[in-house]
């Protein structure tokens, strides 16, 4: 499924929120997003970032279940 994500210009991680209440940060902590996979709301507005649409191999239900269970399989695509 396509999700809205933010690329951190510092660590090159792509970060996206899995559910409306989910807050995810990149590995360096400079970029944070919230609000779910359909919308991107930055937690720290002054961070250097670029918005993207990214294909994630998961359903909406899998993203929400991942957030609820705190498994953290989804939400960050490492730039390393």
PDB file with one MODEL, atoms N, CA, C and O in Angstrom:
MODEL        1
ATOM      1  N   UNK A   1       0.836  -1.178   0.000  1.00  0.00           N
ATOM      2  CA  UNK A   1       0.000   0.000   0.000  1.00  0.00           C
ATOM      3  C   UNK A   1       0.876   1.234   0.000  1.00  0.00           C
ATOM      4  O   UNK A   1       2.005   1.194   0.489  1.00  0.00           O
ATOM      5  N   UNK A   2       0.376   2.323  -0.539  1.00  0.00           N
ATOM      6  CA  UNK A   2       1.104   3.587  -0.558  1.00  0.00           C
ATOM      7  C   UNK A   2       0.893   4.332   0.761  1.00  0.00           C
ATOM      8  O   UNK A   2      -0.232   4.449   1.246  1.00  0.00           O
ATOM      9  N   UNK A   3       1.989   4.835   1.333  1.00  0.00           N
ATOM     10  CA  UNK A   3       1.907   5.625   2.550  1.00  0.00           C
ATOM     11  C   UNK A   3       2.637   6.941   2.327  1.00  0.00           C
ATOM     12  O   UNK A   3       3.543   7.028   1.498  1.00  0.00           O
ATOM     13  N   UNK A   4       2.240   7.950   3.063  1.00  0.00           N
ATOM     14  CA  UNK A   4       2.947   9.225   3.059  1.00  0.00           C
ATOM     15  C   UNK A   4       4.084   9.123   4.062  1.00  0.00           C
ATOM     16  O   UNK A   4       3.876   8.711   5.203  1.00  0.00           O
ATOM     17  N   UNK A   5       5.275   9.493   3.642  1.00  0.00           N
ATOM     18  CA  UNK A   5       6.455   9.375   4.489  1.00  0.00           C
ATOM     19  C   UNK A   5       7.302  10.632   4.383  1.00  0.00           C
ATOM     20  O   UNK A   5       7.103  11.463   3.497  1.00  0.00           O
ATOM     21  N   UNK A   6       8.246  10.753   5.302  1.00  0.00           N
ATOM     22  CA  UNK A   6       9.175  11.878   5.313  1.00  0.00           C
ATOM     23  C   UNK A   6      10.588  11.319   5.327  1.00  0.00           C
ATOM     24  O   UNK A   6      10.903  10.421   6.108  1.00  0.00           O
ATOM     25  N   UNK A   7      11.431  11.855   4.461  1.00  0.00           N
ATOM     26  CA  UNK A   7      12.836  11.474   4.414  1.00  0.00           C
ATOM     27  C   UNK A   7      13.639  12.442   5.264  1.00  0.00           C
ATOM     28  O   UNK A   7      13.614  13.650   5.028  1.00  0.00           O
ATOM     29  N   UNK A   8      14.355  11.914   6.258  1.00  0.00           N
ATOM     30  CA  UNK A   8      15.240  12.743   7.072  1.00  0.00           C
ATOM     31  C   UNK A   8      16.507  12.999   6.267  1.00  0.00           C
ATOM     32  O   UNK A   8      17.169  12.056   5.832  1.00  0.00           O
ATOM     33  N   UNK A   9      16.842  14.250   6.069  1.00  0.00           N
ATOM     34  CA  UNK A   9      18.029  14.620   5.301  1.00  0.00           C
ATOM     35  C   UNK A   9      19.318  14.287   6.050  1.00  0.00           C
ATOM     36  O   UNK A   9      20.382  14.212   5.435  1.00  0.00           O
ATOM     37  N   UNK A  10      19.243  14.087   7.358  1.00  0.00           N
ATOM     38  CA  UNK A  10      20.444  13.778   8.140  1.00  0.00           C
ATOM     39  C   UNK A  10      20.814  12.302   8.093  1.00  0.00           C
ATOM     40  O   UNK A  10      21.938  11.959   7.730  1.00  0.00           O
ATOM     41  N   UNK A  11      19.875  11.420   8.460  1.00  0.00           N
ATOM     42  CA  UNK A  11      20.193   9.985   8.537  1.00  0.00           C
ATOM     43  C   UNK A  11      19.663   9.189   7.353  1.00  0.00           C
ATOM     44  O   UNK A  11      19.965   8.003   7.220  1.00  0.00           O
ATOM     45  N   UNK A  12      18.868   9.835   6.483  1.00  0.00           N
ATOM     46  CA  UNK A  12      18.313   9.229   5.267  1.00  0.00           C
ATOM     47  C   UNK A  12      17.239   8.166   5.542  1.00  0.00           C
ATOM     48  O   UNK A  12      16.905   7.392   4.645  1.00  0.00           O
ATOM     49  N   UNK A  13      16.697   8.115   6.759  1.00  0.00           N
ATOM     50  CA  UNK A  13      15.577   7.219   7.056  1.00  0.00           C
ATOM     51  C   UNK A  13      14.295   7.798   6.471  1.00  0.00           C
ATOM     52  O   UNK A  13      14.096   9.013   6.474  1.00  0.00           O
ATOM     53  N   UNK A  14      13.427   6.924   5.971  1.00  0.00           N
ATOM     54  CA  UNK A  14      12.063   7.292   5.600  1.00  0.00           C
ATOM     55  C   UNK A  14      11.173   6.916   6.776  1.00  0.00           C
ATOM     56  O   UNK A  14      11.208   5.778   7.243  1.00  0.00           O
ATOM     57  N   UNK A  15      10.383   7.856   7.251  1.00  0.00           N
ATOM     58  CA  UNK A  15       9.569   7.648   8.440  1.00  0.00           C
ATOM     59  C   UNK A  15       8.105   7.862   8.087  1.00  0.00           C
ATOM     60  O   UNK A  15       7.756   8.821   7.398  1.00  0.00           O
ATOM     61  N   UNK A  16       7.244   6.951   8.569  1.00  0.00           N
ATOM     62  CA  UNK A  16       5.808   7.132   8.376  1.00  0.00           C
ATOM     63  C   UNK A  16       5.066   6.651   9.608  1.00  0.00           C
ATOM     64  O   UNK A  16       5.548   5.789  10.343  1.00  0.00           O
ATOM     65  N   UNK A  17       3.899   7.211   9.824  1.00  0.00           N
ATOM     66  CA  UNK A  17       3.069   6.870  10.971  1.00  0.00           C
ATOM     67  C   UNK A  17       2.119   5.747  10.581  1.00  0.00           C
ATOM     68  O   UNK A  17       1.544   5.766   9.493  1.00  0.00           O
ATOM     69  N   UNK A  18       1.953   4.760  11.472  1.00  0.00           N
ATOM     70  CA  UNK A  18       1.137   3.586  11.170  1.00  0.00           C
ATOM     71  C   UNK A  18      -0.329   3.750  11.538  1.00  0.00           C
ATOM     72  O   UNK A  18      -1.182   3.091  10.944  1.00  0.00           O
ATOM     73  N   UNK A  19      -0.645   4.606  12.498  1.00  0.00           N
ATOM     74  CA  UNK A  19      -2.016   4.803  12.967  1.00  0.00           C
ATOM     75  C   UNK A  19      -2.167   6.257  13.405  1.00  0.00           C
ATOM     76  O   UNK A  19      -1.166   6.946  13.599  1.00  0.00           O
ATOM     77  N   UNK A  20      -3.383   6.728  13.561  1.00  0.00           N
ATOM     78  CA  UNK A  20      -3.624   8.134  13.891  1.00  0.00           C
ATOM     79  C   UNK A  20      -2.882   8.586  15.143  1.00  0.00           C
ATOM     80  O   UNK A  20      -2.403   9.719  15.192  1.00  0.00           O
ATOM     81  N   UNK A  21      -2.775   7.730  16.153  1.00  0.00           N
ATOM     82  CA  UNK A  21      -2.127   8.097  17.409  1.00  0.00           C
ATOM     83  C   UNK A  21      -0.632   7.758  17.427  1.00  0.00           C
ATOM     84  O   UNK A  21       0.051   8.038  18.412  1.00  0.00           O
ATOM     85  N   UNK A  22      -0.131   7.168  16.364  1.00  0.00           N
ATOM     86  CA  UNK A  22       1.258   6.722  16.296  1.00  0.00           C
ATOM     87  C   UNK A  22       2.201   7.893  16.023  1.00  0.00           C
ATOM     88  O   UNK A  22       1.932   8.724  15.156  1.00  0.00           O
ATOM     89  N   UNK A  23       3.298   7.952  16.761  1.00  0.00           N
ATOM     90  CA  UNK A  23       4.370   8.908  16.515  1.00  0.00           C
ATOM     91  C   UNK A  23       5.636   8.109  16.264  1.00  0.00           C
ATOM     92  O   UNK A  23       6.030   7.284  17.088  1.00  0.00           O
ATOM     93  N   UNK A  24       6.270   8.355  15.127  1.00  0.00           N
ATOM     94  CA  UNK A  24       7.504   7.641  14.763  1.00  0.00           C
ATOM     95  C   UNK A  24       8.615   8.649  14.507  1.00  0.00           C
ATOM     96  O   UNK A  24       8.380   9.733  13.975  1.00  0.00           O
ATOM     97  N   UNK A  25       9.827   8.272  14.896  1.00  0.00           N
ATOM     98  CA  UNK A  25      11.012   9.116  14.680  1.00  0.00           C
ATOM     99  C   UNK A  25      12.033   8.358  13.844  1.00  0.00           C
ATOM    100  O   UNK A  25      12.079   7.128  13.857  1.00  0.00           O
ATOM    101  N   UNK A  26      12.838   9.102  13.126  1.00  0.00           N
ATOM    102  CA  UNK A  26      13.957   8.507  12.394  1.00  0.00           C
ATOM    103  C   UNK A  26      15.019   8.074  13.403  1.00  0.00           C
ATOM    104  O   UNK A  26      14.910   8.374  14.592  1.00  0.00           O
ATOM    105  N   UNK A  27      16.043   7.370  12.929  1.00  0.00           N
ATOM    106  CA  UNK A  27      17.047   6.831  13.845  1.00  0.00           C
ATOM    107  C   UNK A  27      17.887   7.911  14.525  1.00  0.00           C
ATOM    108  O   UNK A  27      18.385   7.685  15.628  1.00  0.00           O
ATOM    109  N   UNK A  28      18.058   9.075  13.902  1.00  0.00           N
ATOM    110  CA  UNK A  28      18.829  10.140  14.551  1.00  0.00           C
ATOM    111  C   UNK A  28      17.946  11.037  15.419  1.00  0.00           C
ATOM    112  O   UNK A  28      18.459  11.866  16.170  1.00  0.00           O
ATOM    113  N   UNK A  29      16.613  10.880  15.321  1.00  0.00           N
ATOM    114  CA  UNK A  29      15.686  11.629  16.159  1.00  0.00           C
ATOM    115  C   UNK A  29      15.351  13.027  15.688  1.00  0.00           C
ATOM    116  O   UNK A  29      14.639  13.754  16.380  1.00  0.00           O
ATOM    117  N   UNK A  30      15.845  13.420  14.532  1.00  0.00           N
ATOM    118  CA  UNK A  30      15.588  14.784  14.048  1.00  0.00           C
ATOM    119  C   UNK A  30      14.237  14.947  13.382  1.00  0.00           C
ATOM    120  O   UNK A  30      13.675  16.043  13.391  1.00  0.00           O
ATOM    121  N   UNK A  31      13.694  13.867  12.796  1.00  0.00           N
ATOM    122  CA  UNK A  31      12.403  13.930  12.120  1.00  0.00           C
ATOM    123  C   UNK A  31      11.426  12.990  12.811  1.00  0.00           C
ATOM    124  O   UNK A  31      11.718  11.815  13.031  1.00  0.00           O
ATOM    125  N   UNK A  32      10.267  13.530  13.146  1.00  0.00           N
ATOM    126  CA  UNK A  32       9.195  12.737  13.724  1.00  0.00           C
ATOM    127  C   UNK A  32       7.906  13.024  12.988  1.00  0.00           C
ATOM    128  O   UNK A  32       7.662  14.155  12.568  1.00  0.00           O
ATOM    129  N   UNK A  33       7.070  11.993  12.829  1.00  0.00           N
ATOM    130  CA  UNK A  33       5.789  12.160  12.154  1.00  0.00           C
ATOM    131  C   UNK A  33       4.684  11.553  12.999  1.00  0.00           C
ATOM    132  O   UNK A  33       4.926  10.679  13.830  1.00  0.00           O
ATOM    133  N   UNK A  34       3.475  12.026  12.776  1.00  0.00           N
ATOM    134  CA  UNK A  34       2.307  11.484  13.463  1.00  0.00           C
ATOM    135  C   UNK A  34       1.097  11.633  12.567  1.00  0.00           C
ATOM    136  O   UNK A  34       1.154  12.323  11.549  1.00  0.00           O
ATOM    137  N   UNK A  35      -0.001  10.989  12.937  1.00  0.00           N
ATOM    138  CA  UNK A  35      -1.262  11.198  12.247  1.00  0.00           C
ATOM    139  C   UNK A  35      -1.724  10.078  11.344  1.00  0.00           C
ATOM    140  O   UNK A  35      -2.798  10.186  10.751  1.00  0.00           O
ATOM    141  N   UNK A  36      -0.959   9.005  11.213  1.00  0.00           N
ATOM    142  CA  UNK A  36      -1.370   7.896  10.363  1.00  0.00           C
ATOM    143  C   UNK A  36      -0.699   7.940   9.005  1.00  0.00           C
ATOM    144  O   UNK A  36      -0.050   8.923   8.647  1.00  0.00           O
ATOM    145  N   UNK A  37      -0.864   6.869   8.260  1.00  0.00           N
ATOM    146  CA  UNK A  37      -0.164   6.717   6.985  1.00  0.00           C
ATOM    147  C   UNK A  37      -0.752   7.554   5.854  1.00  0.00           C
ATOM    148  O   UNK A  37      -0.089   7.754   4.836  1.00  0.00           O
ATOM    149  N   UNK A  38      -1.978   8.045   6.005  1.00  0.00           N
ATOM    150  CA  UNK A  38      -2.600   8.841   4.949  1.00  0.00           C
ATOM    151  C   UNK A  38      -2.152  10.304   4.993  1.00  0.00           C
ATOM    152  O   UNK A  38      -2.126  10.983   3.966  1.00  0.00           O
ATOM    153  N   UNK A  39      -1.807  10.772   6.166  1.00  0.00           N
ATOM    154  CA  UNK A  39      -1.413  12.164   6.359  1.00  0.00           C
ATOM    155  C   UNK A  39      -0.042  12.199   7.020  1.00  0.00           C
ATOM    156  O   UNK A  39       0.330  11.267   7.734  1.00  0.00           O
ATOM    157  N   UNK A  40       0.701  13.255   6.789  1.00  0.00           N
ATOM    158  CA  UNK A  40       1.979  13.432   7.457  1.00  0.00           C
ATOM    159  C   UNK A  40       1.929  14.734   8.235  1.00  0.00           C
ATOM    160  O   UNK A  40       1.766  15.807   7.653  1.00  0.00           O
ATOM    161  N   UNK A  41       2.069  14.640   9.537  1.00  0.00           N
ATOM    162  CA  UNK A  41       2.185  15.813  10.383  1.00  0.00           C
ATOM    163  C   UNK A  41       3.542  15.728  11.054  1.00  0.00           C
ATOM    164  O   UNK A  41       3.821  14.768  11.772  1.00  0.00           O
ATOM    165  N   UNK A  42       4.377  16.711  10.832  1.00  0.00           N
ATOM    166  CA  UNK A  42       5.707  16.705  11.427  1.00  0.00           C
ATOM    167  C   UNK A  42       5.628  17.039  12.909  1.00  0.00           C
ATOM    168  O   UNK A  42       4.879  17.927  13.317  1.00  0.00           O
ATOM    169  N   UNK A  43       6.401  16.325  13.706  1.00  0.00           N
ATOM    170  CA  UNK A  43       6.478  16.596  15.131  1.00  0.00           C
ATOM    171  C   UNK A  43       7.408  17.782  15.370  1.00  0.00           C
ATOM    172  O   UNK A  43       7.125  18.629  16.218  1.00  0.00           O
ATOM    173  N   UNK A  44       8.503  17.850  14.640  1.00  0.00           N
ATOM    174  CA  UNK A  44       9.462  18.946  14.765  1.00  0.00           C
ATOM    175  C   UNK A  44       9.573  19.650  13.415  1.00  0.00           C
ATOM    176  O   UNK A  44      10.271  19.183  12.515  1.00  0.00           O
ATOM    177  N   UNK A  45       8.891  20.754  13.289  1.00  0.00           N
ATOM    178  CA  UNK A  45       8.738  21.474  12.023  1.00  0.00           C
ATOM    179  C   UNK A  45      10.054  21.989  11.426  1.00  0.00           C
ATOM    180  O   UNK A  45      10.140  22.176  10.212  1.00  0.00           O
ATOM    181  N   UNK A  46      11.067  22.219  12.245  1.00  0.00           N
ATOM    182  CA  UNK A  46      12.297  22.812  11.734  1.00  0.00           C
ATOM    183  C   UNK A  46      13.286  21.785  11.183  1.00  0.00           C
ATOM    184  O   UNK A  46      14.357  22.167  10.713  1.00  0.00           O
ATOM    185  N   UNK A  47      12.960  20.510  11.228  1.00  0.00           N
ATOM    186  CA  UNK A  47      13.856  19.462  10.731  1.00  0.00           C
ATOM    187  C   UNK A  47      13.953  19.514   9.207  1.00  0.00           C
ATOM    188  O   UNK A  47      12.977  19.823   8.525  1.00  0.00           O
ATOM    189  N   UNK A  48      15.139  19.210   8.684  1.00  0.00           N
ATOM    190  CA  UNK A  48      15.313  19.146   7.237  1.00  0.00           C
ATOM    191  C   UNK A  48      14.719  17.828   6.746  1.00  0.00           C
ATOM    192  O   UNK A  48      15.109  16.753   7.202  1.00  0.00           O
ATOM    193  N   UNK A  49      13.775  17.922   5.816  1.00  0.00           N
ATOM    194  CA  UNK A  49      13.046  16.732   5.386  1.00  0.00           C
ATOM    195  C   UNK A  49      12.503  16.915   3.969  1.00  0.00           C
ATOM    196  O   UNK A  49      12.448  18.029   3.447  1.00  0.00           O
ATOM    197  N   UNK A  50      12.108  15.810   3.367  1.00  0.00           N
ATOM    198  CA  UNK A  50      11.445  15.808   2.065  1.00  0.00           C
ATOM    199  C   UNK A  50      10.288  14.825   2.165  1.00  0.00           C
ATOM    200  O   UNK A  50      10.467  13.698   2.628  1.00  0.00           O
ATOM    201  N   UNK A  51       9.091  15.248   1.728  1.00  0.00           N
ATOM    202  CA  UNK A  51       7.933  14.355   1.764  1.00  0.00           C
ATOM    203  C   UNK A  51       7.947  13.423   0.561  1.00  0.00           C
ATOM    204  O   UNK A  51       8.338  13.814  -0.539  1.00  0.00           O
ATOM    205  N   UNK A  52       7.514  12.178   0.786  1.00  0.00           N
ATOM    206  CA  UNK A  52       7.471  11.145  -0.255  1.00  0.00           C
ATOM    207  C   UNK A  52       6.193  10.327  -0.118  1.00  0.00           C
ATOM    208  O   UNK A  52       5.526  10.348   0.917  1.00  0.00           O
ATOM    209  N   UNK A  53       5.871   9.607  -1.190  1.00  0.00           N
ATOM    210  CA  UNK A  53       4.868   8.531  -1.134  1.00  0.00           C
ATOM    211  C   UNK A  53       5.647   7.256  -1.378  1.00  0.00           C
ATOM    212  O   UNK A  53       6.381   7.148  -2.360  1.00  0.00           O
ATOM    213  N   UNK A  54       5.489   6.291  -0.487  1.00  0.00           N
ATOM    214  CA  UNK A  54       6.298   5.083  -0.508  1.00  0.00           C
ATOM    215  C   UNK A  54       5.389   3.856  -0.507  1.00  0.00           C
ATOM    216  O   UNK A  54       4.375   3.823   0.190  1.00  0.00           O
ATOM    217  N   UNK A  55       5.761   2.858  -1.288  1.00  0.00           N
ATOM    218  CA  UNK A  55       5.036   1.584  -1.298  1.00  0.00           C
ATOM    219  C   UNK A  55       5.563   0.722  -0.156  1.00  0.00           C
ATOM    220  O   UNK A  55       6.761   0.447  -0.078  1.00  0.00           O
ATOM    221  N   UNK A  56       4.664   0.297   0.727  1.00  0.00           N
ATOM    222  CA  UNK A  56       5.007  -0.566   1.859  1.00  0.00           C
ATOM    223  C   UNK A  56       4.264  -1.882   1.672  1.00  0.00           C
ATOM    224  O   UNK A  56       3.073  -1.886   1.363  1.00  0.00           O
ATOM    225  N   UNK A  57       4.952  -2.979   1.856  1.00  0.00           N
ATOM    226  CA  UNK A  57       4.318  -4.285   1.691  1.00  0.00           C
ATOM    227  C   UNK A  57       3.579  -4.678   2.966  1.00  0.00           C
ATOM    228  O   UNK A  57       4.011  -5.552   3.717  1.00  0.00           O
ATOM    229  N   UNK A  58       2.446  -4.002   3.186  1.00  0.00           N
ATOM    230  CA  UNK A  58       1.593  -4.262   4.341  1.00  0.00           C
ATOM    231  C   UNK A  58       0.217  -3.700   4.051  1.00  0.00           C
ATOM    232  O   UNK A  58       0.057  -2.786   3.243  1.00  0.00           O
ATOM    233  N   UNK A  59      -0.768  -4.259   4.721  1.00  0.00           N
ATOM    234  CA  UNK A  59      -2.121  -3.729   4.627  1.00  0.00           C
ATOM    235  C   UNK A  59      -2.316  -2.690   5.732  1.00  0.00           C
ATOM    236  O   UNK A  59      -1.508  -2.591   6.655  1.00  0.00           O
ATOM    237  N   UNK A  60      -3.385  -1.928   5.625  1.00  0.00           N
ATOM    238  CA  UNK A  60      -3.698  -0.962   6.671  1.00  0.00           C
ATOM    239  C   UNK A  60      -3.863  -1.669   8.015  1.00  0.00           C
ATOM    240  O   UNK A  60      -3.394  -1.170   9.038  1.00  0.00           O
ATOM    241  N   UNK A  61      -4.516  -2.806   8.021  1.00  0.00           N
ATOM    242  CA  UNK A  61      -4.722  -3.584   9.250  1.00  0.00           C
ATOM    243  C   UNK A  61      -3.383  -4.006   9.846  1.00  0.00           C
ATOM    244  O   UNK A  61      -3.210  -3.933  11.063  1.00  0.00           O
ATOM    245  N   UNK A  62      -2.427  -4.447   9.019  1.00  0.00           N
ATOM    246  CA  UNK A  62      -1.116  -4.856   9.518  1.00  0.00           C
ATOM    247  C   UNK A  62      -0.366  -3.670  10.144  1.00  0.00           C
ATOM    248  O   UNK A  62       0.316  -3.833  11.155  1.00  0.00           O
ATOM    249  N   UNK A  63      -0.492  -2.492   9.549  1.00  0.00           N
ATOM    250  CA  UNK A  63       0.160  -1.318  10.114  1.00  0.00           C
ATOM    251  C   UNK A  63      -0.419  -0.971  11.485  1.00  0.00           C
ATOM    252  O   UNK A  63       0.323  -0.701  12.429  1.00  0.00           O
ATOM    253  N   UNK A  64      -1.737  -0.982  11.586  1.00  0.00           N
ATOM    254  CA  UNK A  64      -2.391  -0.665  12.863  1.00  0.00           C
ATOM    255  C   UNK A  64      -2.069  -1.729  13.904  1.00  0.00           C
ATOM    256  O   UNK A  64      -1.784  -1.397  15.055  1.00  0.00           O
ATOM    257  N   UNK A  65      -2.110  -2.999  13.522  1.00  0.00           N
ATOM    258  CA  UNK A  65      -1.776  -4.077  14.464  1.00  0.00           C
ATOM    259  C   UNK A  65      -0.327  -3.987  14.928  1.00  0.00           C
ATOM    260  O   UNK A  65      -0.030  -4.273  16.088  1.00  0.00           O
ATOM    261  N   UNK A  66       0.575  -3.592  14.032  1.00  0.00           N
ATOM    262  CA  UNK A  66       1.975  -3.427  14.388  1.00  0.00           C
ATOM    263  C   UNK A  66       2.135  -2.340  15.445  1.00  0.00           C
ATOM    264  O   UNK A  66       2.907  -2.493  16.392  1.00  0.00           O
ATOM    265  N   UNK A  67       1.402  -1.243  15.278  1.00  0.00           N
ATOM    266  CA  UNK A  67       1.446  -0.153  16.254  1.00  0.00           C
ATOM    267  C   UNK A  67       0.848  -0.601  17.587  1.00  0.00           C
ATOM    268  O   UNK A  67       1.444  -0.372  18.640  1.00  0.00           O
ATOM    269  N   UNK A  68      -0.319  -1.233  17.549  1.00  0.00           N
ATOM    270  CA  UNK A  68      -0.989  -1.665  18.785  1.00  0.00           C
ATOM    271  C   UNK A  68      -0.166  -2.673  19.578  1.00  0.00           C
ATOM    272  O   UNK A  68      -0.147  -2.629  20.808  1.00  0.00           O
ATOM    273  N   UNK A  69       0.503  -3.567  18.888  1.00  0.00           N
ATOM    274  CA  UNK A  69       1.268  -4.617  19.566  1.00  0.00           C
ATOM    275  C   UNK A  69       2.698  -4.184  19.918  1.00  0.00           C
ATOM    276  O   UNK A  69       3.437  -4.932  20.558  1.00  0.00           O
ATOM    277  N   UNK A  70       3.082  -2.972  19.496  1.00  0.00           N
ATOM    278  CA  UNK A  70       4.436  -2.435  19.741  1.00  0.00           C
ATOM    279  C   UNK A  70       5.530  -3.320  19.154  1.00  0.00           C
ATOM    280  O   UNK A  70       6.629  -3.400  19.703  1.00  0.00           O
ATOM    281  N   UNK A  71       5.230  -3.986  18.036  1.00  0.00           N
ATOM    282  CA  UNK A  71       6.237  -4.819  17.387  1.00  0.00           C
ATOM    283  C   UNK A  71       7.250  -3.975  16.625  1.00  0.00           C
ATOM    284  O   UNK A  71       8.418  -4.350  16.519  1.00  0.00           O
ATOM    285  N   UNK A  72       6.807  -2.831  16.092  1.00  0.00           N
ATOM    286  CA  UNK A  72       7.673  -1.886  15.377  1.00  0.00           C
ATOM    287  C   UNK A  72       8.374  -2.481  14.161  1.00  0.00           C
ATOM    288  O   UNK A  72       9.535  -2.178  13.889  1.00  0.00           O
ATOM    289  N   UNK A  73       7.653  -3.331  13.435  1.00  0.00           N
ATOM    290  CA  UNK A  73       8.170  -3.869  12.177  1.00  0.00           C
ATOM    291  C   UNK A  73       8.075  -2.793  11.099  1.00  0.00           C
ATOM    292  O   UNK A  73       8.949  -2.693  10.238  1.00  0.00           O
ATOM    293  N   UNK A  74       7.021  -1.994  11.147  1.00  0.00           N
ATOM    294  CA  UNK A  74       6.776  -0.952  10.154  1.00  0.00           C
ATOM    295  C   UNK A  74       6.938   0.434  10.779  1.00  0.00           C
ATOM    296  O   UNK A  74       6.932   0.574  12.002  1.00  0.00           O
ATOM    297  N   UNK A  75       7.083   1.454   9.933  1.00  0.00           N
ATOM    298  CA  UNK A  75       7.131   2.834  10.393  1.00  0.00           C
ATOM    299  C   UNK A  75       8.426   3.551  10.058  1.00  0.00           C
ATOM    300  O   UNK A  75       8.448   4.776   9.935  1.00  0.00           O
ATOM    301  N   UNK A  76       9.511   2.790   9.910  1.00  0.00           N
ATOM    302  CA  UNK A  76      10.800   3.386   9.527  1.00  0.00           C
ATOM    303  C   UNK A  76      11.455   2.494   8.493  1.00  0.00           C
ATOM    304  O   UNK A  76      11.577   1.284   8.683  1.00  0.00           O
ATOM    305  N   UNK A  77      11.875   3.104   7.397  1.00  0.00           N
ATOM    306  CA  UNK A  77      12.670   2.405   6.388  1.00  0.00           C
ATOM    307  C   UNK A  77      14.071   2.987   6.505  1.00  0.00           C
ATOM    308  O   UNK A  77      14.313   4.142   6.156  1.00  0.00           O
ATOM    309  N   UNK A  78      14.979   2.173   6.999  1.00  0.00           N
ATOM    310  CA  UNK A  78      16.335   2.629   7.300  1.00  0.00           C
ATOM    311  C   UNK A  78      17.080   3.087   6.073  1.00  0.00           C
ATOM    312  O   UNK A  78      17.020   2.442   5.025  1.00  0.00           O
ATOM    313  N   UNK A  79      17.775   4.187   6.194  1.00  0.00           N
ATOM    314  CA  UNK A  79      18.583   4.720   5.114  1.00  0.00           C
ATOM    315  C   UNK A  79      19.992   4.162   5.098  1.00  0.00           C
ATOM    316  O   UNK A  79      20.807   4.525   4.250  1.00  0.00           O
ATOM    317  N   UNK A  80      20.271   3.278   6.040  1.00  0.00           N
ATOM    318  CA  UNK A  80      21.628   2.715   6.148  1.00  0.00           C
ATOM    319  C   UNK A  80      21.779   1.449   5.381  1.00  0.00           C
ATOM    320  O   UNK A  80      22.859   0.857   5.373  1.00  0.00           O
TER     321      UNK A  80
ENDMDL
END
